[in-house]
């Protein structure tokens, strides 16, 4: 489910979406304030395919946080798939 599809979800459907075991979402905080997030979703267990999303709140763009968040996303992605396929690819 792409981000635009999630915008119309009511609370119960959104909660059902984020509580699935194949989804991992992590937030980025600056001094206790939410700054961004990344999300990994296992889409095909046999092929170990992942969908990845990440983003920053507008007031945190341009502060160098995006690169750090993308690095964390890349490492989490690699941790999840490297044992199975021995490779990680990032498409931007």
CNS distance restraints for C-alpha pairs under 8 A (distance, minus, plus):
assign (resid   1 and name CA) (resid   5 and name CA) 6.14 0.50 0.50
assign (resid   1 and name CA) (resid   6 and name CA) 6.99 0.50 0.50
assign (resid   2 and name CA) (resid   6 and name CA) 6.78 0.50 0.50
assign (resid   3 and name CA) (resid   7 and name CA) 6.72 0.50 0.50
assign (resid   4 and name CA) (resid   8 and name CA) 7.88 0.50 0.50
assign (resid   5 and name CA) (resid   9 and name CA) 7.67 0.50 0.50
assign (resid   6 and name CA) (resid  14 and name CA) 7.15 0.50 0.50
assign (resid   9 and name CA) (resid  13 and name CA) 5.74 0.50 0.50
assign (resid   9 and name CA) (resid  14 and name CA) 5.57 0.50 0.50
assign (resid  10 and name CA) (resid  14 and name CA) 6.09 0.50 0.50
assign (resid  11 and name CA) (resid  15 and name CA) 5.99 0.50 0.50
assign (resid  12 and name CA) (resid  16 and name CA) 6.19 0.50 0.50
assign (resid  13 and name CA) (resid  17 and name CA) 6.15 0.50 0.50
assign (resid  14 and name CA) (resid  18 and name CA) 6.30 0.50 0.50
assign (resid  15 and name CA) (resid  19 and name CA) 6.07 0.50 0.50
assign (resid  16 and name CA) (resid  20 and name CA) 6.73 0.50 0.50
assign (resid  18 and name CA) (resid  23 and name CA) 6.57 0.50 0.50
assign (resid  18 and name CA) (resid  25 and name CA) 7.90 0.50 0.50
assign (resid  19 and name CA) (resid  23 and name CA) 7.28 0.50 0.50
assign (resid  22 and name CA) (resid  41 and name CA) 5.62 0.50 0.50
assign (resid  22 and name CA) (resid  42 and name CA) 5.15 0.50 0.50
assign (resid  22 and name CA) (resid  43 and name CA) 7.65 0.50 0.50
assign (resid  23 and name CA) (resid  39 and name CA) 7.16 0.50 0.50
assign (resid  23 and name CA) (resid  40 and name CA) 5.84 0.50 0.50
assign (resid  23 and name CA) (resid  41 and name CA) 4.47 0.50 0.50
assign (resid  23 and name CA) (resid  42 and name CA) 6.56 0.50 0.50
assign (resid  24 and name CA) (resid  39 and name CA) 5.61 0.50 0.50
assign (resid  24 and name CA) (resid  40 and name CA) 5.19 0.50 0.50
assign (resid  24 and name CA) (resid  41 and name CA) 6.38 0.50 0.50
assign (resid  25 and name CA) (resid  37 and name CA) 7.06 0.50 0.50
assign (resid  25 and name CA) (resid  38 and name CA) 5.77 0.50 0.50
assign (resid  25 and name CA) (resid  39 and name CA) 4.29 0.50 0.50
assign (resid  25 and name CA) (resid  40 and name CA) 6.46 0.50 0.50
assign (resid  26 and name CA) (resid  37 and name CA) 5.59 0.50 0.50
assign (resid  26 and name CA) (resid  38 and name CA) 5.49 0.50 0.50
assign (resid  26 and name CA) (resid  39 and name CA) 6.41 0.50 0.50
assign (resid  27 and name CA) (resid  34 and name CA) 6.98 0.50 0.50
assign (resid  27 and name CA) (resid  35 and name CA) 7.60 0.50 0.50
assign (resid  27 and name CA) (resid  36 and name CA) 5.87 0.50 0.50
assign (resid  27 and name CA) (resid  37 and name CA) 4.20 0.50 0.50
assign (resid  27 and name CA) (resid  38 and name CA) 6.52 0.50 0.50
assign (resid  28 and name CA) (resid  34 and name CA) 6.03 0.50 0.50
assign (resid  28 and name CA) (resid  35 and name CA) 5.41 0.50 0.50
assign (resid  28 and name CA) (resid  36 and name CA) 4.99 0.50 0.50
assign (resid  28 and name CA) (resid  37 and name CA) 5.48 0.50 0.50
assign (resid  28 and name CA) (resid  69 and name CA) 7.45 0.50 0.50
assign (resid  29 and name CA) (resid  33 and name CA) 5.16 0.50 0.50
assign (resid  29 and name CA) (resid  34 and name CA) 4.46 0.50 0.50
assign (resid  29 and name CA) (resid  35 and name CA) 5.10 0.50 0.50
assign (resid  29 and name CA) (resid  36 and name CA) 7.05 0.50 0.50
assign (resid  30 and name CA) (resid  34 and name CA) 6.50 0.50 0.50
assign (resid  30 and name CA) (resid  35 and name CA) 6.17 0.50 0.50
assign (resid  34 and name CA) (resid  57 and name CA) 7.91 0.50 0.50
assign (resid  35 and name CA) (resid  56 and name CA) 5.73 0.50 0.50
assign (resid  35 and name CA) (resid  57 and name CA) 5.50 0.50 0.50
assign (resid  35 and name CA) (resid  59 and name CA) 7.99 0.50 0.50
assign (resid  35 and name CA) (resid  60 and name CA) 6.07 0.50 0.50
assign (resid  36 and name CA) (resid  54 and name CA) 7.37 0.50 0.50
assign (resid  36 and name CA) (resid  55 and name CA) 5.40 0.50 0.50
assign (resid  36 and name CA) (resid  56 and name CA) 3.98 0.50 0.50
assign (resid  36 and name CA) (resid  57 and name CA) 5.65 0.50 0.50
assign (resid  37 and name CA) (resid  54 and name CA) 5.52 0.50 0.50
assign (resid  37 and name CA) (resid  55 and name CA) 5.67 0.50 0.50
assign (resid  37 and name CA) (resid  56 and name CA) 6.67 0.50 0.50
assign (resid  37 and name CA) (resid  69 and name CA) 7.70 0.50 0.50
assign (resid  38 and name CA) (resid  52 and name CA) 7.26 0.50 0.50
assign (resid  38 and name CA) (resid  53 and name CA) 5.51 0.50 0.50
assign (resid  38 and name CA) (resid  54 and name CA) 4.05 0.50 0.50
assign (resid  38 and name CA) (resid  55 and name CA) 6.58 0.50 0.50
assign (resid  38 and name CA) (resid  69 and name CA) 7.41 0.50 0.50
assign (resid  38 and name CA) (resid  73 and name CA) 6.47 0.50 0.50
assign (resid  39 and name CA) (resid  51 and name CA) 7.97 0.50 0.50
assign (resid  39 and name CA) (resid  52 and name CA) 5.60 0.50 0.50
assign (resid  39 and name CA) (resid  53 and name CA) 5.13 0.50 0.50
assign (resid  39 and name CA) (resid  54 and name CA) 6.24 0.50 0.50
assign (resid  39 and name CA) (resid  73 and name CA) 7.83 0.50 0.50
assign (resid  40 and name CA) (resid  50 and name CA) 6.28 0.50 0.50
assign (resid  40 and name CA) (resid  51 and name CA) 5.76 0.50 0.50
assign (resid  40 and name CA) (resid  52 and name CA) 4.74 0.50 0.50
assign (resid  40 and name CA) (resid  53 and name CA) 6.75 0.50 0.50
assign (resid  40 and name CA) (resid  73 and name CA) 7.99 0.50 0.50
assign (resid  40 and name CA) (resid  77 and name CA) 7.18 0.50 0.50
assign (resid  41 and name CA) (resid  50 and name CA) 5.26 0.50 0.50
assign (resid  41 and name CA) (resid  51 and name CA) 5.14 0.50 0.50
assign (resid  41 and name CA) (resid  52 and name CA) 6.57 0.50 0.50
assign (resid  42 and name CA) (resid  48 and name CA) 6.60 0.50 0.50
assign (resid  42 and name CA) (resid  49 and name CA) 5.84 0.50 0.50
assign (resid  42 and name CA) (resid  50 and name CA) 4.57 0.50 0.50
assign (resid  42 and name CA) (resid  51 and name CA) 6.67 0.50 0.50
assign (resid  43 and name CA) (resid  48 and name CA) 7.26 0.50 0.50
assign (resid  43 and name CA) (resid  49 and name CA) 5.44 0.50 0.50
assign (resid  43 and name CA) (resid  50 and name CA) 5.54 0.50 0.50
assign (resid  43 and name CA) (resid  51 and name CA) 6.80 0.50 0.50
assign (resid  44 and name CA) (resid  48 and name CA) 5.53 0.50 0.50
assign (resid  44 and name CA) (resid  49 and name CA) 5.20 0.50 0.50
assign (resid  44 and name CA) (resid  50 and name CA) 7.45 0.50 0.50
assign (resid  45 and name CA) (resid  49 and name CA) 6.90 0.50 0.50
assign (resid  48 and name CA) (resid  81 and name CA) 6.11 0.50 0.50
assign (resid  48 and name CA) (resid  84 and name CA) 7.10 0.50 0.50
assign (resid  48 and name CA) (resid  85 and name CA) 7.71 0.50 0.50
assign (resid  49 and name CA) (resid  81 and name CA) 7.92 0.50 0.50
assign (resid  50 and name CA) (resid  77 and name CA) 7.64 0.50 0.50
assign (resid  52 and name CA) (resid  73 and name CA) 7.89 0.50 0.50
assign (resid  54 and name CA) (resid  69 and name CA) 7.72 0.50 0.50
assign (resid  54 and name CA) (resid  70 and name CA) 7.41 0.50 0.50
assign (resid  54 and name CA) (resid  73 and name CA) 7.85 0.50 0.50
assign (resid  55 and name CA) (resid  66 and name CA) 7.60 0.50 0.50
assign (resid  56 and name CA) (resid  60 and name CA) 6.27 0.50 0.50
assign (resid  56 and name CA) (resid  61 and name CA) 6.39 0.50 0.50
assign (resid  56 and name CA) (resid  66 and name CA) 6.97 0.50 0.50
assign (resid  57 and name CA) (resid  61 and name CA) 6.90 0.50 0.50
assign (resid  60 and name CA) (resid  65 and name CA) 7.19 0.50 0.50
assign (resid  61 and name CA) (resid  65 and name CA) 7.33 0.50 0.50
assign (resid  61 and name CA) (resid  66 and name CA) 7.26 0.50 0.50
assign (resid  62 and name CA) (resid  66 and name CA) 7.99 0.50 0.50
assign (resid  64 and name CA) (resid  68 and name CA) 7.19 0.50 0.50
assign (resid  65 and name CA) (resid  69 and name CA) 6.18 0.50 0.50
assign (resid  66 and name CA) (resid  70 and name CA) 6.03 0.50 0.50
assign (resid  67 and name CA) (resid  71 and name CA) 6.14 0.50 0.50
assign (resid  68 and name CA) (resid  72 and name CA) 6.31 0.50 0.50
assign (resid  69 and name CA) (resid  73 and name CA) 6.16 0.50 0.50
assign (resid  70 and name CA) (resid  74 and name CA) 6.04 0.50 0.50
assign (resid  71 and name CA) (resid  75 and name CA) 6.20 0.50 0.50
assign (resid  72 and name CA) (resid  76 and name CA) 6.12 0.50 0.50
assign (resid  73 and name CA) (resid  77 and name CA) 6.00 0.50 0.50
assign (resid  74 and name CA) (resid  78 and name CA) 6.09 0.50 0.50
assign (resid  74 and name CA) (resid  90 and name CA) 7.45 0.50 0.50
assign (resid  75 and name CA) (resid  79 and name CA) 6.07 0.50 0.50
assign (resid  76 and name CA) (resid  80 and name CA) 6.32 0.50 0.50
assign (resid  77 and name CA) (resid  81 and name CA) 6.34 0.50 0.50
assign (resid  77 and name CA) (resid  88 and name CA) 7.29 0.50 0.50
assign (resid  78 and name CA) (resid  82 and name CA) 5.23 0.50 0.50
assign (resid  78 and name CA) (resid  87 and name CA) 7.41 0.50 0.50
assign (resid  78 and name CA) (resid  88 and name CA) 5.62 0.50 0.50
assign (resid  79 and name CA) (resid  83 and name CA) 7.34 0.50 0.50
assign (resid  81 and name CA) (resid  85 and name CA) 6.17 0.50 0.50
assign (resid  81 and name CA) (resid  86 and name CA) 7.09 0.50 0.50
assign (resid  81 and name CA) (resid  87 and name CA) 7.17 0.50 0.50
assign (resid  81 and name CA) (resid  88 and name CA) 6.97 0.50 0.50
assign (resid  82 and name CA) (resid  86 and name CA) 4.28 0.50 0.50
assign (resid  82 and name CA) (resid  87 and name CA) 5.42 0.50 0.50
assign (resid  82 and name CA) (resid  88 and name CA) 6.62 0.50 0.50
